[in-house]
Amino acid sequence: MSGDSAAHSVPGASLAASLDSDGIGGAIYALAAELYPICRSITGGGVRETLRILSQHAPIVQHEVPTGTPVLDWTVPKEWVIRDAWIKNAAGERVVDFQKHNLHVLNYSTPIRATLPLAELKKNIFTLPEQPDLIPYRTSYYNERWGFCMAQRSLDALPDGEYEVCVDSDLKDGSLTYGEFVHRGASEEEVLLSVHTCHPSLANDNCSGMALLALLAGRMAGLKTRYTYRFLFAPGTIGAITWLALSGDAAKRIKHGLVMSCVGDRGGFTYKRTKRGNARIDRVMSRVLRGRDANVIDFFPYGYDERQYNSPGFDLDVGLFQRTQFATFPEYHTSGDNLDFIDAASLAESYRVVVAVIEALETERRYLNTSPHGEPQLGRRGLYAAIGGDKDSYAKSMAMLWVLNLSDGDHSLQDIADRAGAELAVIEETALLLERAGLLKAL
């Protein structure tokens, strides 16, 4: 159910060097700008057009799941088709125009064609009184109704009278569309990188994430990796649920993952941990963000699709990576989240954080304790004698015990050094000593 890539090595280059380029921020911004005007939703032509554009940058395979398909506790909804929407005054002038900004229509609005007095019309208009110059983003996916969104200041300027309203849309049997690219690595163990594709003209949330992930996927397509990487471009909530329902054994192979959104603004970084809280992706992400303007927060079951992947029946170790945390910046889910709100420098920095995480997952050395049931007898192997008399013998003994205790195949040597409060070089030297004694197996 997915597109695969064949990989080749890049002689003399690290994975990070192979993935990076000086112009990456500008390239991500340009792609985000191309996606920005498209009216997307959880279904429909906007998602397909978005995936078509993204597929010019990475070998993304498009999947269609028919309306009515049961997916876990949900059902794939009817497909929304939107052609036009407007409100006209008595002079026939469009005072609200979907063609000028697609946030002006309630996303998933049912069709209507009527003439209404302003007082009646206001019952179906959404505004932000506290942000009177911004258009809100509102949806009605699972509750059929019609509606418009507009700036409060523009609504206040409308005189009483009759207004002609039109939402030229359909809700029909169709399908839900998602895109997927699988980059095959040496191992069947997978890293999931997921973005939502359902938001319309919101630059940070999530044109930024889609553009970053597509360009990363395109650059990874030709590289040799240890892990298999699954890039998923799906509508929020229902898209992730649909993929989980139909993924078969693929979900069981996911060992680490990131959901990405809001990666283009100028704020600091935010990382939301997995439900487990100390998964390898949590440790790696905390380490990569160390020394940066960053906020690492605990998991909570609200937000983006990390909550689907971390649900009890799947329990996948997938965290959420953003710059400014969702719902905490004034532009969130409004027309203020435009192309001026993101920039190339911020996108490049976000891209390099993700690349650093991939580099760490790929290269950090891990071992498996070959005698894990109780503490092995180190004395008869001459391991205590190997460090006896050394002025640092206590620290080296503790390093040995830490390495043995945490060499579970999940913790890297860097993880162990962090936990033990030891220098990485000491932990590496200790691991080599234990490996030679047959107590560790390199992974």
C-alpha positions as CSV (number, residue, x, y, z in Angstrom):
1,M,0.0,0.0,0.0
2,S,3.0,2.3,-0.3
3,G,5.6,3.6,-2.6
4,D,9.2,2.4,-2.0
5,S,12.6,3.8,-2.8
6,A,15.8,2.1,-3.7
7,A,18.8,3.5,-1.8
8,H,22.4,4.0,-2.6
9,S,25.3,5.2,-0.5
10,V,26.9,8.6,-0.7
11,P,30.7,8.0,-0.3
12,G,32.5,10.2,2.1
13,A,29.4,12.1,3.2
14,S,27.4,11.9,6.5
15,L,23.7,11.5,6.3
16,A,23.2,15.0,7.6
17,A,25.6,16.5,5.0
18,S,23.8,14.5,2.2
19,L,20.4,15.9,3.3
20,D,21.3,19.5,3.8
21,S,21.9,22.4,1.4
22,D,22.4,26.1,1.7
23,G,19.1,26.9,0.0
24,I,16.9,24.5,1.8
25,G,14.9,27.1,3.7
26,G,14.1,29.0,0.5
27,A,13.1,25.8,-1.2
28,I,10.7,24.9,1.6
29,Y,9.3,28.4,1.7
30,A,8.7,28.3,-2.1
31,L,6.9,25.0,-1.9
32,A,4.8,26.2,1.1
33,A,3.9,29.3,-0.9
34,E,2.7,27.1,-3.8
35,L,0.5,25.1,-1.5
36,Y,-0.9,28.1,0.4
37,P,-3.7,29.2,-2.0
38,I,-5.3,25.7,-2.2
39,C,-8.6,25.1,-0.3
40,R,-8.0,21.8,1.5
41,S,-10.2,19.8,3.8
42,I,-10.3,16.3,5.2
43,T,-11.4,15.1,1.7
44,G,-11.7,16.5,-1.8
45,G,-9.8,17.9,-4.7
46,G,-7.7,20.3,-2.6
47,V,-6.0,17.3,-0.9
48,R,-5.4,15.6,-4.3
49,E,-4.0,18.8,-5.8
50,T,-1.7,19.2,-2.8
51,L,-0.4,15.7,-3.1
52,R,0.1,16.2,-6.8
53,I,2.4,19.1,-6.1
54,L,4.2,17.4,-3.3
55,S,4.8,14.3,-5.6
56,Q,6.9,16.5,-7.9
57,H,9.4,16.6,-5.0
58,A,9.2,13.0,-3.6
59,P,7.8,9.7,-4.9
60,I,4.6,9.9,-3.0
61,V,1.9,7.3,-3.7
62,Q,-1.7,8.5,-3.5
63,H,-4.4,6.3,-1.8
64,E,-8.2,6.6,-2.0
65,V,-10.4,5.1,0.7
66,P,-14.1,5.1,-0.3
67,T,-16.8,7.0,1.6
68,G,-18.5,4.7,4.1
69,T,-15.4,2.6,4.8
70,P,-15.3,1.6,8.5
71,V,-12.0,2.7,10.0
72,L,-11.6,1.7,13.7
73,D,-14.5,3.5,15.5
74,W,-15.0,5.9,12.6
75,T,-16.4,5.9,9.1
76,V,-14.8,7.6,6.1
77,P,-17.2,10.6,5.5
78,K,-18.7,12.0,2.4
79,E,-16.4,13.9,0.1
80,W,-16.7,17.7,0.2
81,V,-16.6,19.6,-3.2
82,I,-16.4,23.4,-3.0
83,R,-16.6,25.5,-6.1
84,D,-17.5,29.0,-4.9
85,A,-19.1,30.9,-2.0
86,W,-20.1,34.5,-1.5
87,I,-22.3,37.0,0.2
88,K,-23.7,39.9,-2.0
89,N,-25.2,43.2,-0.9
90,A,-28.2,44.9,-2.4
91,A,-25.9,46.4,-5.1
92,G,-24.7,42.9,-6.1
93,E,-21.2,43.4,-4.8
94,R,-19.5,40.5,-3.1
95,V,-18.9,41.6,0.5
96,V,-17.6,38.1,1.4
97,D,-15.7,36.2,-1.4
98,F,-14.4,32.7,-1.2
99,Q,-12.3,33.4,-4.3
100,K,-10.3,36.1,-2.4
101,H,-9.7,33.9,0.7
102,N,-10.8,30.4,1.2
103,L,-11.2,30.8,4.9
104,H,-14.3,32.8,4.2
105,V,-16.4,29.6,3.9
106,L,-17.1,27.3,6.8
107,N,-15.0,24.3,5.9
108,Y,-17.4,21.4,4.9
109,S,-20.3,23.8,4.5
110,T,-23.4,22.4,3.0
111,P,-24.8,24.2,-0.1
112,I,-27.2,27.1,0.1
113,R,-28.6,29.7,-2.2
114,A,-30.9,32.2,-0.5
115,T,-31.7,35.9,0.3
116,L,-31.7,36.7,4.0
117,P,-31.9,39.7,6.2
118,L,-28.7,40.6,8.0
119,A,-30.0,39.6,11.4
120,E,-30.7,36.0,10.1
121,L,-27.4,35.8,8.1
122,K,-25.4,36.7,11.2
123,K,-26.5,33.4,12.8
124,N,-24.3,31.6,10.2
125,I,-21.3,33.9,10.3
126,F,-18.2,33.2,12.4
127,T,-15.9,36.0,13.6
128,L,-13.2,36.8,16.1
129,P,-14.4,39.8,18.1
130,E,-11.2,39.9,20.1
131,Q,-9.2,39.9,16.8
132,P,-11.5,42.1,14.6
133,D,-9.3,42.2,11.5
134,L,-8.7,38.5,11.1
135,I,-10.8,35.8,9.5
136,P,-11.2,32.7,11.6
137,Y,-10.8,29.1,10.4
138,R,-13.8,27.1,11.3
139,T,-15.0,23.6,10.3
140,S,-18.2,21.5,10.4
141,Y,-17.0,18.1,9.3
142,Y,-19.5,15.9,11.1
143,N,-22.4,18.3,11.7
144,E,-24.0,19.3,8.4
145,R,-24.6,23.1,8.3
146,W,-23.8,26.1,6.1
147,G,-21.8,29.1,7.1
148,F,-19.3,31.8,6.4
149,C,-16.2,33.3,8.2
150,M,-15.2,37.0,8.1
151,A,-13.4,39.7,10.0
152,Q,-15.5,41.2,12.8
153,R,-14.7,44.7,11.6
154,S,-16.1,43.9,8.1
155,L,-19.2,42.4,9.6
156,D,-19.7,45.5,11.8
157,A,-19.5,47.6,8.6
158,L,-22.5,45.9,6.9
159,P,-25.7,47.9,6.9
160,D,-29.0,46.3,7.6
161,G,-30.8,44.9,4.6
162,E,-31.2,41.9,2.5
163,Y,-28.2,39.8,1.4
164,E,-27.9,37.1,-1.2
165,V,-25.8,34.2,0.0
166,C,-24.4,31.3,-2.0
167,V,-22.3,28.3,-1.1
168,D,-21.8,26.3,-4.2
169,S,-20.7,23.0,-2.7
170,D,-21.6,19.3,-2.6
171,L,-21.3,16.5,-0.1
172,K,-21.2,13.3,-2.1
173,D,-20.0,9.7,-2.0
174,G,-16.3,9.9,-2.9
175,S,-13.2,9.0,-1.0
176,L,-10.6,10.2,1.6
177,T,-7.2,10.7,0.0
178,Y,-3.8,10.3,1.7
179,G,-0.2,10.1,0.4
180,E,2.6,7.8,1.5
181,F,6.2,7.2,0.6
182,V,8.3,4.4,2.2
183,H,12.0,4.6,2.0
184,R,13.4,1.2,2.6
185,G,16.4,0.8,4.9
186,A,18.5,-2.1,5.9
187,S,16.1,-2.9,8.8
188,E,12.3,-3.4,8.6
189,E,12.0,-1.3,11.8
190,E,10.4,2.0,10.8
191,V,10.5,5.6,11.7
192,L,7.2,7.4,11.0
193,L,7.2,11.0,9.8
194,S,3.7,12.4,9.6
195,V,2.0,15.6,8.6
196,H,-1.7,16.7,8.3
197,T,-2.9,17.8,4.9
198,C,-6.4,19.1,5.7
199,H,-5.9,22.7,6.6
200,P,-6.6,25.3,3.8
201,S,-4.7,28.6,3.5
202,L,-2.8,28.4,6.8
203,A,0.9,28.9,6.1
204,N,2.4,27.7,9.4
205,D,-0.3,25.1,10.1
206,N,0.5,23.2,7.9
207,C,1.9,24.3,4.6
208,S,5.2,24.5,6.4
209,G,5.1,20.9,7.6
210,M,4.0,19.5,4.3
211,A,6.7,21.3,2.4
212,L,9.4,20.4,4.8
213,L,8.5,16.7,4.8
214,A,8.2,16.4,1.1
215,L,11.6,18.0,0.4
216,L,13.1,15.8,3.2
217,A,11.5,12.7,1.6
218,G,12.9,13.6,-1.8
219,R,16.4,14.0,-0.5
220,M,16.3,10.7,1.5
221,A,15.0,8.7,-1.5
222,G,18.5,8.1,-2.8
223,L,20.3,7.4,0.5
224,K,21.2,4.2,2.3
225,T,19.8,4.1,5.8
226,R,19.6,1.7,8.7
227,Y,15.9,2.3,9.4
228,T,13.0,2.2,7.0
229,Y,11.3,5.7,6.9
230,R,7.6,6.0,6.3
231,F,6.5,9.5,5.2
232,L,2.7,10.0,5.7
233,F,0.7,12.9,4.3
234,A,-2.9,12.5,5.6
235,P,-5.9,14.6,6.8
236,G,-5.8,15.3,10.5
237,T,-7.5,12.8,12.8
238,I,-9.6,10.8,10.3
239,G,-6.6,10.4,8.0
240,A,-4.3,9.0,10.7
241,I,-7.1,6.8,12.0
242,T,-7.7,5.6,8.4
243,W,-4.0,4.7,7.9
244,L,-3.9,3.0,11.3
245,A,-7.0,1.0,10.5
246,L,-5.7,-0.2,7.1
247,S,-1.9,-0.4,7.8
248,G,-1.8,-4.1,8.7
249,D,1.6,-5.0,10.1
250,A,3.1,-1.7,9.1
251,A,2.0,0.0,12.4
252,K,3.7,-2.8,14.4
253,R,7.0,-2.0,12.7
254,I,7.1,1.6,13.8
255,K,9.7,2.1,16.5
256,H,10.1,5.9,16.5
257,G,8.1,8.8,15.0
258,L,7.4,12.5,14.7
259,V,4.3,14.4,13.8
260,M,5.3,17.8,12.4
261,S,3.3,21.0,12.1
262,C,3.8,24.8,12.6
263,V,7.5,24.5,11.8
264,G,7.9,27.9,9.9
265,D,7.2,30.6,12.4
266,R,9.9,32.6,14.2
267,G,9.3,31.3,17.7
268,G,11.3,28.8,19.7
269,F,10.9,25.1,19.3
270,T,8.4,22.9,21.1
271,Y,8.6,19.2,21.5
272,K,5.8,17.2,23.0
273,R,7.0,13.8,24.3
274,T,5.4,10.5,23.6
275,K,3.0,9.0,26.1
276,R,5.7,6.8,27.4
277,G,7.7,10.0,28.1
278,N,11.2,8.4,27.9
279,A,11.1,6.7,24.5
280,R,14.2,6.9,22.4
281,I,12.7,9.6,20.2
282,D,12.1,11.6,23.3
283,R,15.7,11.3,24.4
284,V,17.1,12.1,21.0
285,M,14.8,15.1,20.5
286,S,15.7,16.5,24.0
287,R,19.4,16.1,23.2
288,V,19.1,17.8,19.7
289,L,17.2,20.7,21.2
290,R,19.6,21.2,24.1
291,G,21.1,24.6,24.0
292,R,18.4,26.0,21.7
293,D,15.4,28.1,22.5
294,A,13.1,25.2,23.1
295,N,10.4,23.9,25.3
296,V,10.0,20.2,25.9
297,I,6.6,19.3,27.3
298,D,4.9,16.1,28.5
299,F,2.3,14.2,26.4
300,F,-1.4,15.1,26.8
301,P,-4.2,13.5,24.6
302,Y,-5.1,16.6,22.6
303,G,-3.4,18.2,19.6
304,Y,-2.4,16.6,16.3
305,D,-2.1,13.0,15.2
306,E,0.4,12.1,17.9
307,R,-2.7,11.3,20.0
308,Q,-3.9,8.7,17.5
309,Y,-0.5,7.0,17.3
310,N,-0.1,7.0,21.1
311,S,-3.7,5.7,21.7
312,P,-3.7,2.6,23.9
313,G,-4.4,0.1,21.2
314,F,-1.3,1.1,19.2
315,D,1.1,2.8,21.8
316,L,3.5,4.0,19.1
317,D,6.4,6.1,20.3
318,V,5.6,9.2,18.2
319,G,6.2,12.7,19.5
320,L,5.1,16.1,18.2
321,F,7.6,18.6,16.8
322,Q,6.7,22.3,16.3
323,R,8.1,25.8,16.7
324,T,5.6,27.8,18.7
325,Q,3.1,25.4,20.3
326,F,-0.2,25.1,18.6
327,A,-3.1,27.3,19.9
328,T,-0.7,29.6,21.7
329,F,0.1,32.2,19.0
330,P,-2.5,34.8,18.0
331,E,-2.4,33.9,14.4
332,Y,-3.3,30.3,15.0
333,H,-6.3,29.2,12.9
334,T,-6.8,32.6,11.5
335,S,-6.0,34.6,8.3
336,G,-3.0,35.9,10.2
337,D,-1.3,32.6,9.6
338,N,-0.2,33.8,6.2
339,L,3.0,33.7,4.2
340,D,4.4,36.7,6.1
341,F,4.1,34.7,9.3
342,I,6.7,32.1,8.2
343,D,10.2,32.6,6.8
344,A,13.0,30.7,5.1
345,A,15.4,30.9,8.0
346,S,13.0,29.4,10.5
347,L,12.0,26.6,8.0
348,A,15.7,25.8,7.4
349,E,16.4,25.6,11.2
350,S,13.4,23.3,11.7
351,Y,14.6,21.1,8.8
352,R,18.0,20.8,10.3
353,V,16.6,19.8,13.7
354,V,14.7,16.9,12.0
355,V,17.8,15.9,10.0
356,A,19.8,15.9,13.3
357,V,17.2,13.6,14.9
358,I,17.5,11.2,11.9
359,E,21.3,11.3,12.0
360,A,21.1,10.4,15.7
361,L,18.7,7.6,15.2
362,E,20.9,6.3,12.4
363,T,24.4,6.6,13.9
364,E,24.2,6.5,17.7
365,R,25.7,3.2,18.8
366,R,23.5,0.7,20.7
367,Y,24.3,-2.6,22.4
368,L,22.4,-5.6,23.8
369,N,23.5,-7.1,27.1
370,T,24.2,-10.8,26.4
371,S,23.9,-11.7,30.1
372,P,20.9,-9.6,31.2
373,H,19.5,-11.7,34.0
374,G,21.2,-10.2,37.1
375,E,24.5,-8.6,37.2
376,P,27.2,-10.7,35.4
377,Q,30.3,-11.7,37.5
378,L,32.8,-9.2,36.3
379,G,35.7,-10.3,38.6
380,R,36.1,-13.7,37.0
381,R,36.3,-12.0,33.6
382,G,39.1,-9.8,34.9
383,L,37.1,-6.7,34.2
384,Y,37.6,-5.2,37.7
385,A,41.3,-5.9,37.4
386,A,41.4,-4.1,34.1
387,I,40.6,-0.8,35.9
388,G,42.0,-1.6,39.4
389,G,44.4,1.0,40.8
390,D,43.3,3.6,38.4
391,K,42.6,6.9,40.1
392,D,39.3,7.0,38.2
393,S,38.5,3.3,39.0
394,Y,35.2,4.1,40.8
395,A,33.9,6.2,37.9
396,K,34.9,3.5,35.4
397,S,33.3,0.8,37.5
398,M,30.1,2.8,37.6
399,A,30.3,3.3,33.9
400,M,30.5,-0.4,33.4
401,L,27.5,-1.0,35.6
402,W,25.5,1.7,33.8
403,V,26.4,0.3,30.3
404,L,25.4,-3.2,31.4
405,N,22.1,-2.0,32.9
406,L,21.0,0.2,30.0
407,S,22.2,-1.9,27.1
408,D,18.7,-3.1,26.3
409,G,18.9,-2.4,22.5
410,D,16.9,0.8,23.0
411,H,19.4,3.1,24.8
412,S,22.3,4.4,22.8
413,L,25.7,5.0,24.3
414,Q,24.9,8.7,24.3
415,D,21.7,8.0,26.3
416,I,23.7,6.0,28.8
417,A,26.3,8.8,29.1
418,D,23.5,11.3,29.7
419,R,21.8,9.1,32.3
420,A,25.1,8.3,34.1
421,G,26.4,11.9,33.9
422,A,29.6,10.5,32.3
423,E,31.7,11.6,29.4
424,L,30.7,9.8,26.2
425,A,34.3,8.8,25.6
426,V,34.4,6.9,28.9
427,I,31.1,5.1,28.1
428,E,32.4,4.2,24.6
429,E,35.7,2.8,26.0
430,T,33.7,0.8,28.6
431,A,31.4,-0.6,26.0
432,L,34.3,-1.8,23.9
433,L,35.8,-3.5,27.0
434,L,32.5,-5.3,27.7
435,E,32.0,-6.3,24.1
436,R,35.5,-7.9,24.0
437,A,34.5,-9.8,27.2
438,G,31.4,-11.1,25.4
439,L,28.9,-9.3,27.6
440,L,27.7,-6.9,24.9
441,K,26.5,-7.4,21.3
442,A,26.6,-4.4,19.0
443,L,23.4,-3.6,17.1
